[in-house]
Amino acid sequence: MIKLQIQLFGYLGVNLGSYIELEFSQDPTIREVIHKLIQKDPPLKTLLLKNNDLSHGTILLINGHIIDRSRSGLETILRSEDRVTVDRLGFLQVVGGG
């Protein structure tokens, strides 16, 4: 059993929390991680994916590095020691201050 720790920033973690642990029977691809997140919280689909690719506002980091936005990037295989971070840029998040 492979366990991955996923860190969700901002409103992506409203229903799941800031950290979630996902289990897989084998080393998953990034696409499989995204789909498992969506299974746990279906409204995430509209935030994370568009036409089965990462939506433009989604930022996904593996071990601190932004993944390739192409389909091949989503097929990257992850290991249990990998750190996965998911964030989403939005207008209100970018424009801040007081």
C-alpha positions as CSV (number, residue, x, y, z in Angstrom):
1,M,0.0,0.0,0.0
2,I,1.4,3.4,-1.0
3,K,0.5,6.4,1.0
4,L,0.9,10.0,-0.2
5,Q,0.6,13.2,1.8
6,I,-1.2,15.9,-0.1
7,Q,-1.2,19.5,1.0
8,L,-4.1,21.6,-0.2
9,F,-4.0,25.4,0.0
10,G,-6.8,27.9,0.3
11,Y,-10.3,26.9,-0.6
12,L,-9.2,23.6,-2.1
13,G,-8.9,22.3,1.4
14,V,-12.2,23.6,2.8
15,N,-13.9,20.2,2.8
16,L,-10.8,17.9,3.1
17,G,-8.5,20.0,5.3
18,S,-5.0,21.4,4.6
19,Y,-3.4,17.9,4.6
20,I,-4.9,14.7,3.4
21,E,-3.4,11.2,3.1
22,L,-4.3,9.2,0.1
23,E,-3.7,5.4,-0.3
24,F,-3.0,3.6,-3.6
25,S,-2.3,-0.1,-4.3
26,Q,0.8,0.9,-6.4
27,D,2.8,4.1,-7.2
28,P,0.1,6.4,-8.7
29,T,0.3,9.0,-11.5
30,I,-0.4,12.6,-10.8
31,R,-3.7,12.1,-12.8
32,E,-4.7,9.3,-10.4
33,V,-4.0,11.5,-7.4
34,I,-6.2,14.3,-8.9
35,H,-9.0,11.9,-9.6
36,K,-8.9,10.5,-6.1
37,L,-9.1,14.0,-4.6
38,I,-12.1,14.6,-6.8
39,Q,-13.7,11.3,-5.6
40,K,-13.3,12.6,-2.0
41,D,-14.6,16.1,-2.8
42,P,-16.5,16.2,-6.2
43,P,-16.7,20.1,-6.4
44,L,-12.9,20.0,-6.8
45,K,-13.4,18.8,-10.4
46,T,-14.3,22.2,-11.7
47,L,-11.4,23.8,-9.9
48,L,-8.7,21.3,-10.8
49,L,-9.5,20.0,-14.3
50,K,-10.7,21.3,-17.6
51,N,-11.0,18.9,-20.6
52,N,-9.2,16.2,-18.5
53,D,-6.1,18.4,-18.1
54,L,-5.1,20.7,-15.2
55,S,-7.2,23.9,-15.3
56,H,-5.2,27.1,-16.0
57,G,-5.5,28.3,-12.4
58,T,-4.3,25.1,-10.8
59,I,-0.8,24.9,-9.5
60,L,0.5,21.4,-8.7
61,L,4.0,21.0,-7.2
62,I,5.9,17.8,-6.7
63,N,8.7,18.1,-4.2
64,G,8.6,21.9,-4.7
65,H,8.7,21.8,-8.5
66,I,5.8,22.8,-10.7
67,I,4.7,19.9,-12.9
68,D,4.5,20.1,-16.7
69,R,1.0,21.1,-17.7
70,S,1.0,18.7,-20.6
71,R,-0.8,15.4,-20.6
72,S,2.6,13.7,-20.2
73,G,3.2,15.7,-17.0
74,L,0.0,14.3,-15.5
75,E,1.2,10.7,-16.2
76,T,4.3,11.3,-14.0
77,I,4.6,8.5,-11.5
78,L,4.8,9.4,-7.8
79,R,6.5,7.6,-5.0
80,S,5.5,7.5,-1.3
81,E,8.3,9.9,-0.4
82,D,7.1,12.6,-2.9
83,R,5.5,15.8,-1.4
84,V,2.5,16.9,-3.4
85,T,1.1,20.4,-3.0
86,V,-2.0,21.7,-4.8
87,D,-3.1,25.4,-5.0
88,R,-5.3,27.4,-7.1
89,L,-4.8,31.0,-8.3
90,G,-7.9,33.1,-8.2
91,F,-8.6,36.8,-8.7
92,L,-9.3,37.4,-5.0
93,Q,-6.2,35.5,-3.9
94,V,-3.9,37.5,-6.2
95,V,-5.4,40.9,-5.5
96,G,-5.0,41.4,-1.8
97,G,-4.0,44.0,0.7
98,G,-5.7,46.5,2.8
